[in-house]
Amino acid sequence: MKIAFVINQVQYSIPLGIAYCAAVLKNRGFDCQVFEISHNEERAQAELCAYSPDVIGFSLYSGTHQGLIRLSERLKGRLKFIGIFGGPHATFFPEIIQDSGVDAVCLGEGELALAEFMEQYREKGAIPTDIANFWIKDGNKIFKNKVRPLISRLDSLPFPDRMIFIKKYPIFNLHGIKHFLAHRGCPYHCTFCFNHAFNRIYGISGRDCYHSRSPENICEEIELERGRMKLDMISFVDDCFSLDREWTMDFCKVYRERVNLPFQINTRVENLDADRIAALASANCWLIHIGVESGNEDYRKKVLKRGMSNQLLISTIKLCRQAGIHILTENMIGLPSEGYDGAINTLKLNFEAAPDFSAASFFTPYPKLELTRFAVEEGVYQDEVGELPEDYMHRTLLQFDSPSEKRRIINLRSFFNLSVRYPRLWPIFNFLTKLPPNPLFRIIGDIADGFFLWKILPYRISLKDFFLLVWQYITSYRKIMGRGVSN
């Protein structure tokens, strides 16, 4: 029995969710292939018809969900298959089960749920209706099943099947950064993040939300992949890498002895005391992503529910840099009811903290987020799920006090990182924010961001691979920008 996984677009990172599902299914005797549709949908449809899958799995992110649902509807006229939709958008908006191209929706963790679904379908020859984690449509009836417990023993999962992507799309192997998962879940309550909504689905809180792999299991996976693909740097994609102090100290010791490749993590400043910073540095931690989000401490605490102080952010960033670890701050501008002055406060906090890179994006009002509800209550968003953009770097759906304020915020995103790196030039950038947004500003900002990220990398790529990656970026960029940018 065959299952096709459809992704919207080949980008830089291998989708680990699909890679894990494919590994579990292959271990149970299913044939799996992956198909990318954005660059040439007609060719992708022809390839899917030639493969003739029994099931097609669509991984949905808010902003790309409509196109993939419509694709399933079109494929229904050419193929006989069951269309299963999973991923973040499907988890938080399972009501898509009402759409004609959707046969089943998988909420939350998909590996074991999808494997059970496929095994029952293979055994009975009919779509099962009682699989935990699934909403399933059978004729005119919809079955809404409960979620199963989260996978607590992550070491029990097979390693994700990255080769299913690399063999089909070798560009995934051009650069040396590969993504790995050390933990799942997050016990914090940031209102702009999906984790609090995810935890509500499962009815859990606190440390019950957070599960870790053993350092030995992680290193075993890295050693395996190191032998069969280009691997110069590890990127851990989990949200709170250093939450558990004892685990972090143990991991750094094991990793230093067995792997010692440079790596990057995401974490919070509350989870970076002096001992953890020293251990991470000794294990070759090269880059830490730290969420600043807003420079207004009161807004950050009350609206975003992030309790750290500005002083803790600044001092921790400086401690990390003193230890030789690069810092990338994550910032959101144009937050609900914060306005241009609020964005300037965020910029000023970055001036003082002086990270190596300051990433800025717009808040995207994804469904079921507390901050989305706040935006609706404040009257700055109309709660139109169908209008969600794929691009959160150049578009904002929120309303502002005036068109000129919105234009300034859009322009500020283009010059945010440049302003932090060259604060003396801020008067010039500040003047430019008053001009109408235009493609030149966006291109300047994107090129500058790409260049400074490249400079942070601990390795260099060949000239040929560099130009191939640039071309991949340009084609992806043109596709996103072609959908329109709100001014």
ChimeraX attribute file (.defattr): number of C-alpha atoms within 10 A of each C-alpha:
attribute: neighborCount
match mode: 1-to-1
recipient: residues
	/A:1	13
	/A:2	16
	/A:3	23
	/A:4	22
	/A:5	22
	/A:6	22
	/A:7	20
	/A:8	19
	/A:9	14
	/A:10	20
	/A:11	13
	/A:12	17
	/A:13	14
	/A:14	21
	/A:15	17
	/A:16	17
	/A:17	16
	/A:18	26
	/A:19	22
	/A:20	19
	/A:21	24
	/A:22	29
	/A:23	20
	/A:24	21
	/A:25	22
	/A:26	13
	/A:27	11
	/A:28	12
	/A:29	11
	/A:30	17
	/A:31	14
	/A:32	19
	/A:33	17
	/A:34	20
	/A:35	22
	/A:36	19
	/A:37	18
	/A:38	16
	/A:39	14
	/A:40	9
	/A:41	14
	/A:42	11
	/A:43	12
	/A:44	16
	/A:45	19
	/A:46	13
	/A:47	12
	/A:48	21
	/A:49	14
	/A:50	10
	/A:51	13
	/A:52	17
	/A:53	21
	/A:54	17
	/A:55	19
	/A:56	25
	/A:57	24
	/A:58	26
	/A:59	23
	/A:60	22
	/A:61	20
	/A:62	22
	/A:63	18
	/A:64	19
	/A:65	24
	/A:66	16
	/A:67	14
	/A:68	21
	/A:69	20
	/A:70	15
	/A:71	16
	/A:72	25
	/A:73	16
	/A:74	13
	/A:75	19
	/A:76	16
	/A:77	8
	/A:78	13
	/A:79	16
	/A:80	14
	/A:81	17
	/A:82	19
	/A:83	23
	/A:84	24
	/A:85	32
	/A:86	25
	/A:87	22
	/A:88	20
	/A:89	21
	/A:90	24
	/A:91	22
	/A:92	21
	/A:93	16
	/A:94	20
	/A:95	11
	/A:96	20
	/A:97	21
	/A:98	13
	/A:99	12
	/A:100	14
	/A:101	21
	/A:102	21
	/A:103	22
	/A:104	28
	/A:105	26
	/A:106	28
	/A:107	27
	/A:108	22
	/A:109	19
	/A:110	18
	/A:111	20
	/A:112	19
	/A:113	19
	/A:114	23
	/A:115	19
	/A:116	16
	/A:117	20
	/A:118	23
	/A:119	17
	/A:120	17
	/A:121	17
	/A:122	15
	/A:123	9
	/A:124	10
	/A:125	10
	/A:126	10
	/A:127	17
	/A:128	20
	/A:129	20
	/A:130	15
	/A:131	20
	/A:132	19
	/A:133	23
	/A:134	29
	/A:135	25
	/A:136	24
	/A:137	20
	/A:138	13
	/A:139	7
	/A:140	6
	/A:141	9
	/A:142	15
	/A:143	16
	/A:144	19
	/A:145	16
	/A:146	15
	/A:147	19
	/A:148	16
	/A:149	12
	/A:150	18
	/A:151	14
	/A:152	14
	/A:153	11
	/A:154	18
	/A:155	16
	/A:156	10
	/A:157	15
	/A:158	15
	/A:159	23
	/A:160	21
	/A:161	20
	/A:162	22
	/A:163	17
	/A:164	17
	/A:165	22
	/A:166	15
	/A:167	12
	/A:168	13
	/A:169	14
	/A:170	10
	/A:171	17
	/A:172	23
	/A:173	21
	/A:174	19
	/A:175	22
	/A:176	16
	/A:177	21
	/A:178	24
	/A:179	20
	/A:180	18
	/A:181	18
	/A:182	21
	/A:183	20
	/A:184	19
	/A:185	20
	/A:186	25
	/A:187	17
	/A:188	19
	/A:189	19
	/A:190	21
	/A:191	22
	/A:192	23
	/A:193	17
	/A:194	18
	/A:195	19
	/A:196	22
	/A:197	20
	/A:198	21
	/A:199	20
	/A:200	10
	/A:201	15
	/A:202	15
	/A:203	12
	/A:204	16
	/A:205	15
	/A:206	12
	/A:207	13
	/A:208	14
	/A:209	20
	/A:210	18
	/A:211	17
	/A:212	19
	/A:213	18
	/A:214	18
	/A:215	18
	/A:216	15
	/A:217	15
	/A:218	20
	/A:219	19
	/A:220	16
	/A:221	14
	/A:222	21
	/A:223	14
	/A:224	11
	/A:225	16
	/A:226	14
	/A:227	9
	/A:228	9
	/A:229	17
	/A:230	15
	/A:231	19
	/A:232	18
	/A:233	21
	/A:234	22
	/A:235	20
	/A:236	19
	/A:237	19
	/A:238	19
	/A:239	21
	/A:240	23
	/A:241	24
	/A:242	25
	/A:243	20
	/A:244	14
	/A:245	15
	/A:246	10
	/A:247	15
	/A:248	19
	/A:249	18
	/A:250	14
	/A:251	22
	/A:252	21
	/A:253	16
	/A:254	17
	/A:255	21
	/A:256	18
	/A:257	11
	/A:258	13
	/A:259	17
	/A:260	18
	/A:261	17
	/A:262	20
	/A:263	21
	/A:264	24
	/A:265	21
	/A:266	20
	/A:267	19
	/A:268	20
	/A:269	21
	/A:270	14
	/A:271	17
	/A:272	19
	/A:273	14
	/A:274	13
	/A:275	12
	/A:276	19
	/A:277	24
	/A:278	19
	/A:279	19
	/A:280	29
	/A:281	20
	/A:282	18
	/A:283	22
	/A:284	19
	/A:285	25
	/A:286	23
	/A:287	25
	/A:288	24
	/A:289	21
	/A:290	23
	/A:291	18
	/A:292	28
	/A:293	23
	/A:294	28
	/A:295	23
	/A:296	20
	/A:297	20
	/A:298	15
	/A:299	16
	/A:300	20
	/A:301	15
	/A:302	11
	/A:303	17
	/A:304	20
	/A:305	16
	/A:306	21
	/A:307	15
	/A:308	15
	/A:309	17
	/A:310	18
	/A:311	13
	/A:312	12
	/A:313	21
	/A:314	19
	/A:315	13
	/A:316	21
	/A:317	24
	/A:318	19
	/A:319	16
	/A:320	23
	/A:321	18
	/A:322	11
	/A:323	15
	/A:324	17
	/A:325	23
	/A:326	22
	/A:327	23
	/A:328	23
	/A:329	23
	/A:330	17
	/A:331	23
	/A:332	21
	/A:333	28
	/A:334	28
	/A:335	27
	/A:336	22
	/A:337	17
	/A:338	15
	/A:339	19
	/A:340	22
	/A:341	14
	/A:342	19
	/A:343	25
	/A:344	19
	/A:345	17
	/A:346	22
	/A:347	24
	/A:348	17
	/A:349	20
	/A:350	26
	/A:351	17
	/A:352	14
	/A:353	20
	/A:354	20
	/A:355	22
	/A:356	22
	/A:357	22
	/A:358	26
	/A:359	20
	/A:360	25
	/A:361	22
	/A:362	22
	/A:363	22
	/A:364	25
	/A:365	28
	/A:366	25
	/A:367	19
	/A:368	18
	/A:369	21
	/A:370	21
	/A:371	23
	/A:372	22
	/A:373	18
	/A:374	17
	/A:375	20
	/A:376	16
	/A:377	12
	/A:378	12
	/A:379	15
	/A:380	18
	/A:381	18
	/A:382	16
	/A:383	18
	/A:384	11
	/A:385	14
	/A:386	11
	/A:387	12
	/A:388	22
	/A:389	24
	/A:390	17
	/A:391	19
	/A:392	15
	/A:393	20
	/A:394	22
	/A:395	20
	/A:396	24
	/A:397	21
	/A:398	21
	/A:399	19
	/A:400	21
	/A:401	11
	/A:402	9
	/A:403	10
	/A:404	16
	/A:405	18
	/A:406	21
	/A:407	20
	/A:408	23
	/A:409	26
	/A:410	28
	/A:411	25
	/A:412	29
	/A:413	27
	/A:414	27
	/A:415	23
	/A:416	29
	/A:417	25
	/A:418	21
	/A:419	23
	/A:420	23
	/A:421	18
	/A:422	11
	/A:423	16
	/A:424	10
	/A:425	12
	/A:426	16
	/A:427	10
	/A:428	11
	/A:429	18
	/A:430	17
	/A:431	10
	/A:432	16
	/A:433	21
	/A:434	15
	/A:435	13
	/A:436	13
	/A:437	22
	/A:438	13
	/A:439	10
	/A:440	10
	/A:441	19
	/A:442	19
	/A:443	13
	/A:444	14
	/A:445	20
	/A:446	18
	/A:447	12
	/A:448	16
	/A:449	21
	/A:450	13
	/A:451	11
	/A:452	16
	/A:453	15
	/A:454	13
	/A:455	12
	/A:456	15
	/A:457	17
	/A:458	13
	/A:459	13
	/A:460	12
	/A:461	15
	/A:462	10
	/A:463	9
	/A:464	10
	/A:465	14
	/A:466	14
	/A:467	12
	/A:468	15
	/A:469	19
	/A:470	13
	/A:471	12
	/A:472	15
	/A:473	16
	/A:474	12
	/A:475	13
	/A:476	17
	/A:477	14
	/A:478	10
	/A:479	14
	/A:480	15
	/A:481	15
	/A:482	9
	/A:483	11
	/A:484	12
	/A:485	16
	/A:486	13
	/A:487	18
